[in-house]
Amino acid sequence: MGNDFLKEDIKKRPVNRGKIIKKTLITIAMAVIFGVVASLMILVLEPFLKRITTGYDQPAPDTVSLPEEEMSPEEMLSEYMMQESALAEMMEEEETAAESEPVDIPLSEDQISAILSRLKIDATKYRQMMISMSNYARELGDYAVTITAVKSSVDWLNSVNDSSNVTSGIVVAENNVELLILADSAPIKNADSLTMSLRNGLTFPAYIKDIDDITGLAVIGVSMELVPEDFDVASVIAPLGSSSSIYTGMGVVAIGSPEGVPGSIGYGMINTPRTMVSYVDTYLYSYETDILASKNSSGVIFNMQGQVVGIITNKETGTNGNVVVVAYGVTELKSLIEKMSNGQKISYLGISGTNVTSEANRELGVPMGAFVTGTEMDSPAMLAGVQVGDIIVGINDTNIGSFADYVSALQKRTPEEQITLKIMRKSVDEYVTIDIPLTIAARE
């Protein structure tokens, strides 16, 4: 029996390439139009969305730039000698013209000191002087701010306990976005929350902007959005002077917490010559006063012109273990303060050092430069082969004649920059020059 099969041929529908191309072009055009519209909508709505999510339009912060030194120590000495000579002539003229009318002549701190040294002070004048100093110290106290750090913890009963520490600081700048406060980092670095209080009673929430573990200093921020519009911000920014002009016997005022209590003040004088303090990639000068202190001292010291010349530190102690106020000179800290305020990384090679003395250079033939006393483990300097006893004499084309020169040259450069460190290394009977290429890192 035969089987019949039906066969059916299904013809494919002819492809209309014109319609496909047309639909493709329409799809592409719609996608482009949609993208353009979406981009325009984002541009138009972005300010409103930002205002909704942040509550305000955040302006770009200004770059903080602290005033530079007006004159070198040599120029200051020359200026002082000229003032002394002019003062002597002025006093001679006054003695021969005692009957003439008094003339107001602006005097410098050195001139005032010279005049006072020629005066006899009785009990009444001494009392007046002490009252004047007390009033002056209280006026400077307006620059001091108190930072309160709160740390929360939970005990075994699941109860929350708050503990607080306080430290004193000063407002060093504002960048159009935030007030910037310089303070000791030790009492605040592990806090859960910070509060900044001005002497006039205004209080603001604050936050840590940056901490430098080498110096123990912190820059703390307060949002300008929280500061009343009618508040004179300039009135609380402390003027930074020059610590290069500090000399033994110079009168100073300590404000903040020199005795460990916010609001305490002290006045006295610088009682020892400055001492160079060397840290990793850092050098500072410390100054000892005769003002009583405590282990929790913080704040700043002012000169008699109302300028900050030192930052009180607990990292250094007085001679013979004296519990007195010791401060870092502000001049050497200005570059660090600027970088921390601007959110910039601090250059790091990991080198500790000191200056080569003129005696070592003259008697032992040691080249002048930055004498390496140590390198930190796994630092760029150690990994590149810098050794204890090496003498740094150059960074690229910059000559290095001291450890201070090394620090200054390094901090003018930025992390990730490649440099050539030029050193002199002792061989059998002479120093040989070695070039060491390395890359600058950022201080953690």
Secondary structure, 3 states (H helix, E strand, C coil): CCCCCCCCCCCCCCCCHHHHHHHHHHHHHHHHHHHHHHHHHHHHHHHHHHHHHHCCCCCCCCCCCCCCCCCCHHHHHHHHHHHHHHHHHHHHHHHHCCCCCCCCCCCCHHHHHHHHHCCCCCHHHHHHHHHHHHHHHHHHHHHEEEEEEEEEEECCCCCEEEEEEEEEEEEEEECCCEEEEEEECCCCCCCCEEEEECCCCCEEEEEEEEEECCCCEEEEEEEHHHCCCCCCHHHHECCECCHHHCCCCCEEEEEEECCCCCCCCEEEEECCCCEEEEECCEEEEEEEEEEECCCCCEEEEECCCCCEEEEECCCCCCHHHCCEEEEEECHHHHHHHHHHHCCCCCEECCEEEEECCHHHHHHHCCCCCEEEEEECCCCHHHHHCCCCCCEEEEECCEECCCHHHHHHHHHCCCCCCEEEEEEEEECCCCEEEEEEEEECEECC
